[in-house]
């Protein structure tokens, strides 16, 4: 049995972003599991064109090489975790564009969220993303991680100072495993 592939999409490309530390922390928590395979998808590595079509593209109806590659990347996963900061009570444009650039490849697959930011811990950004993923025919999981005050949440070696988010992350990983059965190889 091959464990399902979960793409952990790092949804910020800003300089000095905290998201890289957050995503690596989450990946580390999932590394010891035998029921999921987690893989980082950093949007810095995916310079996607700005989505400007009048309607969502049909599966395979892509003309830009970056869009074609992104569609193949999205299609290979059985589930997703969107790691998002909260900027001005919302999520980053680069994440919205990555979601909009392809359509059918997201459909019918579970998605979980890891939000981070100031006092609210990314909760407002995640609430907005929930509305978007439903329109992409994804299955948003109830479980989520909220990392408030992200710049002081980790110590120098990358460990969390307080255990609450680790319990939330374990709950997210368990829910993903429940929603994505292993494939026979």
N, C-alpha and C positions, 0 to 999 in steps of 0.2 A: 504494500500500500504506500502510495506517495502522498505525503501530507499536502494539503492545499497551499497554493502560493498566495500570499497576502502582500500586496504592494503598500508600503508605508510611504505616502506621498508627502514630501516636505513642501508645504505651500507658501514659502516665502523665499524671495531671492535678494532681499535687502542686504547691504553691507552691515556687518556687526550683528546679524540676526541671532537670536537665542534659539531658533528652531533647530539648528543643527545639533545642539546639545540635547534638546528635548527628543528629537527623532532617534538619536543614537542611544539615549537612555531607554526609550521604548523598545527599540530593536534588541537591546541587551536583555530586557526582561523576557522577550519572546525567544531568545536564542536557545534556551535550554529545553524548549518544548519539542515533543516528537509528533504533535498533532497539527502543527502549522509550520510553514516556511515563510519567514518574513524577509522582504527585500526592500531596500531603500530606493525610492524614486525621487531624487532631488530635482526640483523644477529648474534649478540652475543648469542642470545637464540637459535640459529639454528646451532649447530656445524656439518656442512655438510662435508661428505667425499670429498676429492679432486676428481673432475670429471676426470676419466681416461679411459673411454670407447672409442672404435674406432668411434662410431657415436652416435647421440642423442638417448636416450631411447624412445621407443614407450610408449604411455600412459599405465600406469599400469605395465610396464615391469621394475619394480624396485626391487632390492634385499636387499638394505641396509635399516635398520629401520629408520634412520634419513632422508633418501631420500624419503621413503614412507610417513613419516609424513609431510615433506616439500611439497610433491606433493599434499597432501590433503589440506594443508594450502593455497597453491597457487590457487588450484581449487575453493575454496570457495568464492574468491573475484570476483567481476565483473569489477574491474579496479585497477590500481596501481599507486603509486607515488614513484619514486625512489629518495631517498635523498642521494646525493653523494658528497663527497669531491673531490677536484682535487689534486691528488698527482702526481707530476712530469708530468704535462700536461695530466694526464689520470685519470681513475677511479680505485678503489681498486680491487685487485684480488679476495677478498672475495665476492664482488658483482658479478663479472663475473662468479665465480663458482656457486653462488646461481642461477643465470640465466641459466647456462648450465646444472645444475644437473637434471632439469626436462624440458620437452619440450611442450607437447601438452596442458598442463594446462594453459600456458600463452596465447595460440592462440586466436586471434579474439577479444582481450580485449584492451581497451585504457590504455595508460600509459602516465603519466606526470612526470616532473622532477623538483627537487629542488636541485640546485647546490650551493656549497659554497667553499670558499677558500680564496686565496690572492686577488690580484688586479683584476683578471679575473672572480672571483665569481663562479668558477666551470663550466664556459661555455665550455671550451675545453673537459672536462670529459663528459658533457652532449652530445656534438656533437658526440663523439665516441659511447656513449650508444645508440644514435638514430640508428646507423647502426646495432648494435647488436639486438635491439628489433624488427627491421623490419625482420630480419632473424628468429626470434622466432614467426613470424606471429602476432605480437602485433600491435596496432594502436598508434603510437607516436603522441601526441598532440603538436601543434605548441607552445602553451603557456608554459612558464617555469618561474621558479624563479631563479635569480642569486643573491647570497649574497656575495659581495666582502668584503674583510678584515673582515672575520667572527669573529675574536677574539676581535674586537672592535665594532662590529655591534650591540651588545646587551648591555643594561644597567644591573645593578646588580639584578633587579627583573625579567629579562628575556624578557623585551620589546625591540623592535627595536628602535634604536636611530633616524633612518630616515624612512619615510613612503613608499618609492619606492617599496621595496619587498612585503609589505602588499598588494599593488595594484596588483602586479604580482601574488601573491598567490590567491587573490580573482578571478582573471581571470582564473587561473588554476582550481580552484574549480568549477567555473561556467562552464568551458569547460567539466570537468569530469561529471558534472550533465547532461549536454546536451548529452553526449555520452553514458551514462549508465542509461537507463530508470528504473524507480522503478518496482519492481516485485509485482504482486498481491499475497497477503498472504491468 
